[in-house]
């Protein structure tokens, strides 16, 4: 019974990791779009700062998932 639970945990981790990687990629794309602008409005500058922080937080969560030992 416990083996099935740890398989589900592993699958959840794989799904979580994939979702985080997709989120990271989306944030990276939006940042790249902003970086192509010659100048940014105050709102865009604030968005860029927020996106950078969010991207870093997502990267930290990815690293945390990758550093966890496999269940089982």
Secondary structure, DSSP 8 states (H G I E B T S, - for coil): -HHHHHHHHHHHHHHHHHHHHHHHHHHHHHHHHHHTSSS--HHHHHHHHHHHHHHHHHHHHHHHHHHS----
